[in-house]
């Protein structure tokens, strides 16, 4: 896991990038001008080495990706750059997805120098992508969040496989993935025992499964989620 010091140092580099480039005088830059900003972002903020790690105008089946980030012969990112004056769109994403699919690259960074989006390429049929985060680097309020996400895109994190671990954690906590665990026999039996103690009545596994299904598929406004700390405090209070 990245250390707090690494995150703080990255935060300083992001701030320096923001102060240097994300100002009104550069708000109308065309794509070529924006690429100069991205050169600095990749090298100075994420700490990739120009020419060695950063491949520009990389040819893929007769077309050219703006950047490919490659470490030890492995291509990690397609970086697609649009002019800072343009909003990022699905059209831009489709273009970069074609590059990633043809080269077997797992990650896409889509950016206009101000907005930055990270996508995971899902190599299934049909091929798809999942957005991991979207950041506005010009917003000081997002600086802390940005540094905690972007730390996984830095050269050191990629070399240590921390980006892969981040993806494993991210995908495991996705509601569609986590909800599958609620149907496990261990969970169902635990709920049966809990209800038996509470009501002294028998409930079949199908009874529990039906109710779990309703919980997953129905929004329940009357129940507010509590953090583990709140639950612990409440338990202590009740013990008194």
C-alpha positions in Angstrom: 0.0 0.0 0.0 1.2 3.6 -0.7 2.4 5.4 2.4 1.0 8.6 3.7 4.3 10.4 2.8 4.0 9.2 -0.8 0.5 10.5 -1.0 1.5 13.9 0.5 4.4 14.2 -1.9 2.1 13.4 -4.8 -0.4 16.0 -3.6 2.3 18.6 -3.8 3.2 17.6 -7.3 -0.5 17.8 -8.4 -0.7 21.3 -6.8 2.4 22.4 -8.7 0.9 21.1 -11.9 -2.4 22.9 -11.2 -0.7 26.2 -10.5 1.5 26.0 -13.6 -1.1 24.9 -16.2 -4.7 25.1 -14.9 -5.2 28.8 -15.2 -7.4 31.0 -17.3 -4.7 31.9 -19.8 -4.4 28.2 -20.9 -8.1 27.5 -20.9 -8.4 27.7 -24.7 -5.4 25.5 -25.6 -5.7 23.2 -28.6 -4.9 19.5 -28.5 -1.2 20.0 -29.3 -0.8 22.5 -26.5 -2.7 20.3 -24.1 -0.3 17.5 -24.9 2.6 19.6 -23.6 0.7 19.8 -20.3 0.3 16.0 -20.3 4.0 15.5 -21.0 4.6 17.3 -17.7 1.8 15.5 -15.9 3.1 12.0 -16.8 6.8 12.9 -16.1 6.6 15.3 -13.2 3.5 14.2 -11.4 3.3 10.4 -12.1 7.1 10.2 -12.4 7.4 8.2 -15.6 10.6 8.7 -17.6 10.3 10.4 -21.0 11.3 8.3 -24.0 11.9 5.3 -21.8 8.5 4.8 -20.2 6.4 7.3 -22.2 5.8 6.4 -25.8 4.2 9.1 -27.9 2.2 8.7 -31.1 2.3 4.9 -30.7 1.2 3.2 -33.9 -1.5 0.6 -33.5 -3.0 -1.0 -36.7 -2.5 2.1 -38.8 -3.6 4.6 -36.2 -1.8 6.4 -33.5 -2.5 6.4 -29.7 -1.4 9.7 -28.1 0.6 7.9 -25.4 1.4 4.4 -24.2 3.0 3.9 -20.8 5.3 0.9 -20.9 7.5 -0.5 -18.2 9.8 -3.5 -18.8 8.2 -4.2 -22.1 4.7 -4.4 -20.6 2.2 -1.8 -21.8 0.1 -0.6 -18.8 -1.8 2.4 -20.1 -3.3 3.9 -23.2 -3.4 7.7 -22.5 -5.8 9.6 -24.8 -5.5 13.4 -24.8 -8.1 15.9 -25.9 -7.9 19.7 -25.9 -8.5 21.3 -22.6 -11.4 23.3 -24.0 -13.3 20.0 -24.8 -15.3 17.9 -22.4 -14.4 14.3 -22.4 -17.0 12.1 -24.1 -17.9 8.5 -24.8 -16.7 8.9 -28.4 -13.2 9.7 -27.0 -13.4 6.6 -24.8 -14.4 4.3 -27.7 -11.4 5.5 -29.6 -9.0 4.7 -26.8 -10.7 1.4 -26.1 -10.0 0.2 -29.6 -6.3 0.9 -29.1 -6.3 -0.9 -25.7 -8.2 -3.9 -27.1 -5.8 -4.3 -30.1 -2.7 -4.2 -27.8 -4.1 -6.1 -24.8 -3.7 -3.1 -22.5 -5.6 -3.2 -19.2 -6.0 0.5 -18.4 -7.1 3.7 -20.2 -6.4 7.2 -19.0 -8.7 9.8 -20.7 -7.8 13.4 -20.1 -8.0 17.0 -21.3 -5.4 18.1 -18.9 -8.0 19.3 -16.4 -10.4 16.4 -16.2 -8.9 12.9 -15.8 -10.7 9.6 -16.0 -9.4 6.1 -15.4 -11.0 3.1 -17.0 -10.4 -0.7 -16.6 -10.6 -2.6 -19.8 -12.7 -5.8 -19.3 -11.6 -8.4 -21.7 -14.8 -10.3 -22.1 -17.3 -10.8 -25.0 -18.1 -8.1 -26.0 -15.1 -6.2 -24.7 -16.1 -3.5 -22.2 -14.8 -0.9 -19.8 -15.5 0.2 -16.3 -14.9 3.7 -15.0 -12.9 3.6 -11.8 -12.8 7.4 -11.1 -13.2 10.8 -12.7 -11.3 13.8 -11.3 -11.2 17.5 -11.8 -7.6 18.5 -11.2 -8.5 22.2 -11.2 -10.7 21.9 -8.1 -8.8 22.4 -4.9 -11.5 20.7 -2.9 -10.7 17.4 -4.8 -7.0 17.6 -4.3 -7.0 15.2 -1.3 -9.2 12.7 -3.2 -7.2 13.1 -6.4 -3.9 12.3 -4.6 -5.4 9.2 -3.0 -6.5 7.9 -6.4 -3.7 9.0 -8.6 -1.1 7.5 -6.3 -2.0 4.1 -7.9 -1.1 5.5 -11.3 2.4 6.5 -10.4 5.4 4.6 -11.7 6.3 3.2 -8.3 2.8 1.9 -7.6 2.5 0.2 -11.0 5.9 -1.4 -10.5 4.8 -2.8 -7.1 1.5 -4.1 -8.6 -0.4 -1.8 -6.3 -2.7 -0.7 -9.1 -3.7 -4.4 -9.6 -4.4 -4.7 -5.9 -6.4 -1.5 -6.0 -8.5 -3.0 -8.8 -9.0 -6.3 -6.9 -10.3 -4.3 -3.9 -12.4 -2.0 -6.0 -14.1 -4.9 -7.9 -14.7 -7.0 -4.8 -16.6 -4.1 -3.2 -18.8 -3.4 -6.2 -22.4 -3.9 -5.0 -23.2 -6.3 -7.9 -20.2 -8.5 -6.8 -20.6 -8.1 -3.0 -24.3 -9.0 -3.1 -23.4 -12.5 -4.4 -21.9 -13.2 -1.0 -25.2 -12.7 0.7 -26.5 -15.9 -0.9 -23.8 -18.1 0.5 -24.8 -21.0 2.7 -22.8 -19.6 5.6 -24.7 -16.3 5.5 -28.0 -18.0 5.2 -27.4 -20.3 8.1 -26.1 -17.4 10.2 -29.4 -15.5 9.6 -31.4 -18.6 10.4 -29.7 -18.9 13.8 -30.1 -15.2 14.5 -33.8 -15.3 13.7 -34.3 -18.5 15.7 -32.8 -16.8 18.8 -34.8 -13.7 18.2 -38.2 -15.2 17.6 -37.9 -18.9 18.7 -39.4 -19.8 15.3 -38.2 -22.0 12.5 -37.3 -20.5 9.1 -36.3 -22.5 6.1 -33.4 -21.6 3.9 -35.8 -20.6 1.1 -37.5 -18.2 3.5 -34.2 -16.5 4.2 -33.2 -16.5 0.5 -36.5 -14.8 -0.5 -36.0 -12.1 2.1 -32.3 -11.5 1.2 -33.3 -11.1 -2.4 -35.9 -8.4 -1.5 -33.2 -6.6 0.6 -30.8 -6.6 -2.3 -33.4 -5.5 -4.9 -35.5 -3.1 -2.8 -34.5 0.3 -1.5 -35.3 0.5 2.2 -35.6 4.2 3.2 -36.4 3.5 6.9 -33.1 1.9 7.7 -30.0 4.1 7.9 -26.6 2.4 7.6 -24.4 2.6 10.7 -20.6 2.5 10.7 -18.9 -0.2 12.8 -17.9 2.5 15.3 -21.5 3.6 15.8 -22.6 0.0 16.2 -19.9 -0.6 18.8 -20.9 2.5 20.8 -24.5 1.5 20.8 -23.6 -2.0 22.0 -21.6 -0.5 24.9 -24.4 1.9 25.8 -26.9 -1.0 25.9 -24.6 -3.0 28.2 -24.8 -0.2 30.8 
